[in-house]
Each structure stands twice: as C-alpha cells, then as structure tokens.
C-alpha cells in the first residue's frame, strides 16, 4: 500500500472517530452511524462512516461540487 493511501485512510477514520465521539448537533451522518453502532459495534460503525465520508468526498471531487458550508456544518458542543 502506498504511504498516501494509508494517510488518507487514517484521516478518514479519525474524522469518523471525532464525529462519533464528540457531542454534535444536527449531524445526520452521526445519527446514521450511531444506529449502525448499536447493531454492529462502534469499530464497524467508525469504518462504515469513514467509507461514507470517502464516497461523499469522491463524489464532490468527480462532480466538481463545491462544499456548501451551510449544508455540511454541524456544531460541536463544548464540554462544560
């Protein structure tokens, strides 16, 4: 495996980890992955969410779709 592939895979998995482990408001991807985690476990849910993020990013790249900050935004709730 190429070094760059491992780096991208790591970044996607870390992004999935942050989405699933931080308090987040309004993230439909998180709610989808949490339902999956209840059925299949957190490790599989993180992998599935990382793959879904990769598919979304690839689709944006192929289509040339710009990032819509309003659509993609979700708020990380600060821990008190």
N, C-alpha and C positions, 0 to 999 in steps of 0.2 A: 504494500500500500504506500502511496506517496505521502510525504510529510504534510502537504497541504490538505489532503483528504482527511487526515487524522485531526488536523487543526479545525477544519470546518465541522467535522462530526462532534468534536469536543465543544465547540462554541454553541452548536445547536442543542446539545444535551444540557449544557449549563443554562441556556436560555429557558429550556423546558423546566429545569430544576427550579429556577427563580420563579417562574410563573406558578408552579405548583406549591412552592413552599412559602411564598410571601403572601400576606393579605392583599388581595387585589379586588377592586370594584369593577364591575362591568366587563369582565373578560369572558367571552363566550367560549374561547378555547380552553380556559381553565375549567369551566363547568363541564365541558365535554370530557376533558382528561380526568377530572375527579370522579365522574361516573364510571369511567373505564378503570380507574384505580380501585374502586370498591369491588369491581368484578374480578379484575385480573392482577391486582397488586400495583404498588407505586412504581416499581422499577420498570414494568412493562408500560405503564402509563407515560412515564417520562420518555421512554424510547418512542412510543407512538406519537407523542406530542412533538418531539424533535423531528420526526419524519414529516408530520403535518406542516410544521414550520418550514421545512426544506421544500416541500411541494409548493407552498404559498410563495416563498421567495423565488423559486424557479419559474413559476407561472408569471410572476411580476417581471422577471428578467426577460423571458421569452416574449411576452406581450408588450414590454416597454411601459407597463403600468407604473405610474409614479406612486409613491407612498402617500396615502391620504391620512394625514396625522389625526384628523377628527375621527375617522373610522377605525384606525389602528390603536388609538390611545386608550390606555386604561390607567387607572390611578393606583399606585402602590400606597397603601395606607400605612402611615408611620406608626411604628410600635411605641406605645406610651411607656 
